[in-house]
Amino acid sequence: MSVNGSKMAPSVTQEILSHLGLASKTAAWGTLGTLRTFLSFSVDKDVQRLLRAITGQGVDCCAIVEVLTNRSREQRQLISRAFQERTQQDLLKSLQAALSGNLERIVVALLQPAAQFDAQELRTVLKASNSAVDVAMEILATRTPAQLQECLAVYRHDFQVEAVDDITSESSGILRDLLLALAKGGRDSYSGIIDYNLAEQDVQALQQAEGPSTEKTWVLLFTQRNPEHLIRVFDQYQRSTGQELEEAVQNRFHGDAQAALLGLASVIKNTPLYFADKLHQALQETEPNDQVLIRILTSRCETDLLSIRAEFKKKFGKSLYSSLQDAVKGDCRSAFLALCRAEDM
């Protein structure tokens, strides 16, 4: 069916923008991820190609990147199992032996089960001397309940300790309370019913939460209420006080607690924008923060990276693809660009 110029169908970009903040929603043309199930998938051909890439004369990095960044995580796991059955070798270990640097780290992130990668990232940050609160917050606040439970189960299995025990021993104060509450995963699910009375009660509770003994009010509301309800609370708080909730957080809290609450507020209001900000910050450093780029691009490429790309272009005036192309050097650049997928005009 043809359409005339005055009634042209919305562009892909317009469709993405109309779904910002709804990253879990699917559109008619698929998910909001950049990486989808490869329809012409042949596990045997992929195993053979990867085997040639690491056993031929010189390592064929391009072939490795092309295969792994064009298969879904489920398909990559099938490739790993088939490689083991046919060669009696572990694919991940074989690729690690053949590669080095950031490309090796990307391959590890792509081939590991998502829960295992998240568990290792969480363990690293909790045990680091200069603990990066935003990494723990990112993992605990942006994974689905099922993903979070799987991550915590892997954490328990791999490190023989509960993540909540490490959080308790490695953090303190409101930050500890916040991380523990997120790890327990008790957030309400959205029922579709707007509870105006509860929203008003929550606004009043936040307005009255001024003294040291009221910090738990902030933790409770930020970690237990569903995002749809909290967005309404944030808006109503601003109308009632003339101040954005983020300003109240900056005035009320300091240090890691402030950073954690501000990060959580950003996740609640617009998750794709939260990730766009983190990617932009990672690219603005003197040397790009490759670990942040690896973690975000590999974890979001099958869920909402299209939305993240749209938010990135909208806020910073330059596409994520071009930003990666300009800032990243070396073998890993091709992998980053493949995950990002395309330029946004």
C-alpha positions as CSV (number, residue, x, y, z in Angstrom):
1,M,0.0,0.0,0.0
2,S,1.4,3.4,-1.0
3,V,1.3,6.5,1.2
4,N,1.5,10.1,0.1
5,G,4.1,12.6,1.5
6,S,1.6,14.2,3.9
7,K,0.8,10.9,5.5
8,M,4.2,9.2,5.6
9,A,4.6,6.5,8.2
10,P,6.7,7.5,11.2
11,S,10.5,6.8,10.9
12,V,12.3,4.3,13.0
13,T,13.9,7.1,15.0
14,Q,10.5,8.6,15.7
15,E,9.2,5.2,16.8
16,I,12.1,4.8,19.1
17,L,11.6,8.2,20.6
18,S,8.0,7.5,21.2
19,H,9.0,4.5,23.4
20,L,11.7,6.2,25.5
21,G,11.4,5.1,29.1
22,L,9.6,1.9,28.0
23,A,12.7,-0.1,27.2
24,S,11.0,-3.4,28.0
25,K,8.2,-2.8,25.5
26,T,8.4,-4.4,22.1
27,A,7.6,-2.6,18.8
28,A,6.1,-4.0,15.7
29,W,9.6,-4.4,14.1
30,G,11.1,-6.3,17.1
31,T,12.7,-5.5,20.4
32,L,14.5,-2.2,21.3
33,G,17.8,-4.1,21.2
34,T,20.4,-3.7,18.5
35,L,21.3,-7.4,18.5
36,R,18.6,-9.9,17.6
37,T,18.4,-13.6,17.0
38,F,20.3,-14.5,13.8
39,L,17.7,-16.1,11.5
40,S,20.1,-18.0,9.3
41,F,21.9,-19.5,12.4
42,S,23.9,-22.6,11.8
43,V,25.8,-23.8,14.9
44,D,28.0,-26.1,12.9
45,K,29.1,-23.3,10.5
46,D,29.8,-20.9,13.4
47,V,31.9,-23.5,15.2
48,Q,33.9,-24.2,12.1
49,R,34.4,-20.5,11.4
50,L,35.6,-19.8,15.0
51,L,37.9,-22.9,14.9
52,R,39.5,-21.6,11.7
53,A,39.8,-18.1,13.2
54,I,42.0,-19.3,16.1
55,T,43.9,-22.2,14.5
56,G,44.8,-20.7,11.1
57,Q,47.8,-18.6,10.3
58,G,47.3,-15.7,12.6
59,V,44.2,-15.0,14.6
60,D,41.2,-13.8,12.5
61,C,39.8,-11.2,14.9
62,C,37.3,-10.0,12.3
63,A,35.7,-13.4,12.0
64,I,35.5,-13.8,15.8
65,V,33.8,-10.3,16.1
66,E,31.5,-10.9,13.2
67,V,30.2,-14.2,14.6
68,L,29.8,-13.2,18.3
69,T,28.3,-9.8,17.7
70,N,25.7,-11.1,15.3
71,R,24.3,-13.9,17.5
72,S,22.0,-13.7,20.5
73,R,23.2,-14.7,23.9
74,E,21.2,-17.9,23.6
75,Q,22.8,-18.7,20.3
76,R,26.3,-17.9,21.6
77,Q,25.7,-20.4,24.4
78,L,24.7,-23.0,21.8
79,I,27.9,-22.3,19.9
80,S,30.0,-22.8,23.1
81,R,28.4,-26.1,23.9
82,A,28.8,-27.4,20.3
83,F,32.4,-26.2,20.2
84,Q,33.1,-28.2,23.4
85,E,31.4,-31.4,22.0
86,R,33.2,-31.2,18.6
87,T,36.7,-30.2,19.8
88,Q,36.8,-31.3,23.5
89,Q,38.0,-27.7,24.1
90,D,36.4,-24.9,26.0
91,L,35.5,-22.1,23.5
92,L,36.0,-19.3,26.0
93,K,39.4,-20.5,27.1
94,S,40.4,-21.1,23.5
95,L,39.5,-17.5,22.6
96,Q,41.1,-16.1,25.7
97,A,44.4,-17.8,24.7
98,A,44.2,-16.4,21.2
99,L,43.2,-12.8,22.1
100,S,44.3,-10.1,24.5
101,G,43.4,-6.7,25.9
102,N,40.0,-5.2,25.6
103,L,38.9,-7.5,22.7
104,E,39.5,-10.5,25.0
105,R,37.4,-8.8,27.7
106,I,34.5,-8.1,25.2
107,V,34.6,-11.8,24.1
108,V,34.4,-12.9,27.7
109,A,31.4,-10.6,28.4
110,L,29.7,-12.0,25.2
111,L,30.3,-15.6,25.9
112,Q,29.8,-15.8,29.6
113,P,26.2,-16.2,30.9
114,A,24.9,-12.8,31.7
115,A,24.4,-13.7,35.4
116,Q,28.0,-14.8,35.7
117,F,29.4,-11.6,34.2
118,D,27.2,-9.5,36.5
119,A,28.2,-11.5,39.5
120,Q,31.9,-11.0,38.7
121,E,31.4,-7.3,38.2
122,L,29.5,-7.0,41.4
123,R,32.1,-8.9,43.4
124,T,35.0,-6.8,41.9
125,V,33.4,-3.5,42.8
126,L,32.4,-4.6,46.3
127,K,35.9,-5.8,47.1
128,A,37.7,-2.9,45.4
129,S,39.5,-0.4,47.7
130,N,38.1,2.5,45.7
131,S,34.6,1.1,45.5
132,A,32.6,2.4,42.5
133,V,29.2,2.7,44.0
134,D,27.6,3.4,40.6
135,V,28.5,-0.1,39.3
136,A,26.8,-1.8,42.1
137,M,23.8,0.5,41.8
138,E,23.7,-0.1,38.0
139,I,23.6,-3.9,38.4
140,L,21.2,-4.1,41.3
141,A,18.8,-1.4,40.0
142,T,18.6,-2.1,36.3
143,R,18.3,-5.9,36.0
144,T,14.9,-7.6,36.0
145,P,13.9,-9.5,39.1
146,A,14.6,-12.8,37.4
147,Q,18.0,-11.6,36.2
148,L,18.9,-10.2,39.6
149,Q,18.0,-13.5,41.4
150,E,20.1,-15.5,38.9
151,C,23.0,-13.1,39.4
152,L,22.8,-13.5,43.2
153,A,22.6,-17.3,42.9
154,V,25.7,-17.3,40.7
155,Y,27.4,-15.0,43.2
156,R,26.7,-17.4,46.0
157,H,27.9,-20.4,44.0
158,D,31.1,-18.9,42.6
159,F,32.3,-17.0,45.7
160,Q,30.8,-19.1,48.4
161,V,29.3,-16.1,50.1
162,E,26.0,-14.2,49.8
163,A,26.2,-10.9,48.0
164,V,24.2,-9.3,50.9
165,D,26.9,-10.4,53.3
166,D,29.6,-8.7,51.1
167,I,27.4,-5.6,50.9
168,T,27.0,-5.5,54.6
169,S,30.7,-5.8,55.3
170,E,31.9,-3.5,52.5
171,S,29.5,-0.6,52.9
172,S,27.8,1.4,55.6
173,G,25.0,3.8,56.5
174,I,22.3,4.7,54.1
175,L,24.3,3.4,51.1
176,R,24.4,-0.1,52.7
177,D,20.7,0.1,53.4
178,L,20.0,1.1,49.8
179,L,22.1,-1.7,48.2
180,L,20.7,-4.3,50.6
181,A,17.1,-3.3,49.8
182,L,17.8,-3.4,46.0
183,A,19.5,-6.8,46.4
184,K,16.4,-8.2,48.2
185,G,14.3,-7.2,45.2
186,G,11.1,-6.2,47.0
187,R,9.9,-3.5,44.6
188,D,6.2,-3.4,44.0
189,S,5.0,-4.4,40.5
190,Y,2.8,-1.9,38.6
191,S,-0.8,-3.0,38.7
192,G,-2.0,-0.4,36.2
193,I,-4.1,1.4,38.9
194,I,-3.0,4.9,39.9
195,D,-3.1,5.3,43.7
196,Y,-3.3,9.1,44.2
197,N,-3.6,8.8,47.9
198,L,-0.4,6.8,48.3
199,A,1.4,9.2,46.0
200,E,0.3,12.1,48.2
201,Q,1.3,10.2,51.4
202,D,4.8,9.5,49.9
203,V,5.3,13.1,48.9
204,Q,4.4,14.2,52.5
205,A,6.7,11.5,53.9
206,L,9.7,12.8,51.8
207,Q,9.0,16.4,52.8
208,Q,9.0,15.5,56.4
209,A,12.1,13.3,56.1
210,E,14.6,15.8,57.3
211,G,16.4,14.4,60.4
212,P,19.1,11.7,60.5
213,S,16.5,9.2,61.8
214,T,14.3,9.6,58.6
215,E,16.9,8.3,56.1
216,K,15.1,5.0,55.9
217,T,12.1,6.7,54.5
218,W,14.1,7.6,51.4
219,V,15.4,4.0,51.1
220,L,12.0,2.5,51.5
221,L,10.3,4.7,48.9
222,F,13.2,4.5,46.3
223,T,13.5,0.7,46.5
224,Q,10.0,-0.5,47.2
225,R,7.7,1.5,45.1
226,N,7.3,0.8,41.4
227,P,8.8,3.2,38.9
228,E,5.5,4.4,37.5
229,H,4.4,5.4,40.9
230,L,7.7,7.0,41.8
231,I,7.6,9.2,38.6
232,R,4.3,10.5,39.8
233,V,5.7,11.1,43.3
234,F,8.7,13.0,41.8
235,D,6.4,15.2,39.7
236,Q,4.0,15.9,42.6
237,Y,7.0,16.6,44.9
238,Q,8.2,19.3,42.5
239,R,4.7,20.9,42.2
240,S,4.3,20.9,46.0
241,T,7.8,22.2,46.9
242,G,8.9,24.1,43.8
243,Q,12.1,21.9,44.0
244,E,13.0,18.9,42.0
245,L,13.6,15.8,44.1
246,E,17.2,15.5,42.8
247,E,17.9,19.0,44.4
248,A,16.5,17.7,47.7
249,V,18.8,14.7,47.5
250,Q,21.8,16.9,46.8
251,N,20.9,19.1,49.8
252,R,20.1,16.3,52.1
253,F,22.8,13.7,51.4
254,H,26.5,13.6,50.6
255,G,29.2,11.4,49.2
256,D,28.3,7.8,48.1
257,A,24.8,8.0,49.5
258,Q,24.0,11.1,47.4
259,A,25.5,9.5,44.3
260,A,23.5,6.3,44.8
261,L,20.2,8.0,45.3
262,L,20.7,10.3,42.3
263,G,21.7,7.4,40.2
264,L,18.6,5.4,41.3
265,A,16.4,8.4,40.6
266,S,17.8,8.6,37.1
267,V,17.1,4.9,36.5
268,I,13.6,5.3,37.7
269,K,12.8,8.3,35.6
270,N,14.4,7.1,32.3
271,T,16.6,4.0,32.2
272,P,17.9,4.5,28.6
273,L,18.9,8.1,29.5
274,Y,20.7,6.8,32.6
275,F,22.8,4.5,30.4
276,A,23.3,7.2,27.7
277,D,24.8,9.5,30.4
278,K,27.1,6.7,31.7
279,L,28.3,6.0,28.2
280,H,29.0,9.6,27.5
281,Q,30.9,10.0,30.7
282,A,33.0,6.9,29.9
283,L,33.8,8.3,26.4
284,Q,34.7,11.7,27.8
285,E,37.5,10.5,30.0
286,T,41.1,11.0,28.9
287,E,41.2,7.3,28.0
288,P,37.8,5.8,27.4
289,N,36.6,3.7,30.3
290,D,36.5,0.4,28.4
291,Q,35.0,-1.6,31.2
292,V,32.0,0.6,31.4
293,L,31.6,0.5,27.6
294,I,31.9,-3.3,27.7
295,R,29.4,-3.8,30.5
296,I,26.7,-1.5,29.1
297,L,27.0,-2.4,25.4
298,T,27.0,-6.2,26.1
299,S,24.3,-6.1,28.7
300,R,21.9,-3.8,26.9
301,C,22.4,-4.8,23.2
302,E,19.5,-7.3,23.3
303,T,17.1,-5.1,25.4
304,D,17.1,-1.4,24.9
305,L,20.3,-0.2,23.1
306,L,18.2,1.5,20.4
307,S,16.5,3.6,23.1
308,I,19.9,4.4,24.6
309,R,21.2,5.5,21.2
310,A,18.3,7.7,20.7
311,E,18.7,9.4,24.1
312,F,22.4,9.8,23.5
313,K,21.9,11.6,20.2
314,K,19.0,13.7,21.6
315,K,21.0,14.9,24.7
316,F,24.5,15.2,23.3
317,G,23.9,16.1,19.6
318,K,26.2,13.4,18.4
319,S,25.5,9.7,17.8
320,L,26.8,7.0,20.0
321,Y,28.2,5.2,17.0
322,S,30.3,8.3,15.9
323,S,31.4,8.9,19.5
324,L,32.7,5.3,19.8
325,Q,34.3,5.6,16.4
326,D,36.1,8.8,17.4
327,A,37.1,7.8,21.0
328,V,37.9,4.1,20.9
329,K,41.1,2.7,19.3
330,G,42.4,-0.8,18.7
331,D,40.8,-4.1,17.9
332,C,38.0,-3.6,20.3
333,R,36.5,-0.7,18.3
334,S,35.1,-3.0,15.7
335,A,33.3,-5.0,18.4
336,F,31.9,-1.9,20.1
337,L,30.6,-0.6,16.7
338,A,29.1,-3.9,15.8
339,L,27.2,-4.0,19.1
340,C,26.1,-0.4,18.6
341,R,25.1,-1.4,15.1
342,A,24.5,1.8,13.2
343,E,24.8,5.5,12.8
344,D,21.8,7.7,14.0
345,M,21.3,10.6,11.5
